[in-house]
């Protein structure tokens, strides 16, 4: 809930689609009520079907291979993992170009279509 509230703070976006798995956090009444009160459309993957969430699975694959495995990072503190993940998310969204987005970063692509 804290992360969702933080992500929505200061944004005036209509019809937000929030896709998740069927984890207990996402199916909880409090979570569903918050989503509904804030005009979000919730969507959930089918139970046990990772292909429903292929885009996020792909992202996490890139995160692991590019930020950890290629750097031979194995044993680090939680603080270091958090730092690496936050830096990678910035890199992925703002710097890393993607062929499927006409060789733009996700941030550049979003700015063009909004």
LINCOR-V142111 format. One line per field, one symbol per residue. ss: DSSP state (H for helix, E for strand, L for the rest). phi: phi as a letter, one per 40 degrees, with the letter a starting at -180 (. if undefined). psi: psi as a letter, one per 40 degrees, with the letter a starting at -180 (. if undefined). A space follows every 50 residues. Layout:
ss = ???
phi = ???
psi = ???
This chain:
ss = LHHHHHHHLLLLLLLLEEEELLLHHHHLHHHHHHHHHLLLEEEELLLLLH HHHHHHHHHHHHHHHHHHHLLLLLLLLHHHHHHHHHHHHHHHHHLLLEHH HLLELHHHHHHHHL
phi = .dccccccdgbbbcfccbbaccccccccdccccccccbgcbcabccdgbc ccbcccccdcccdccccbcccfcbbacdcccdccccccccdccbbccbdc bfgbcdcccccccc
psi = dddddddehehghifhhhhiafidddeidddddddddefihiiiiihegd ddfddddddddddddddcddefhdhiiddddddddddddddddddhihde fffiiddddddde.
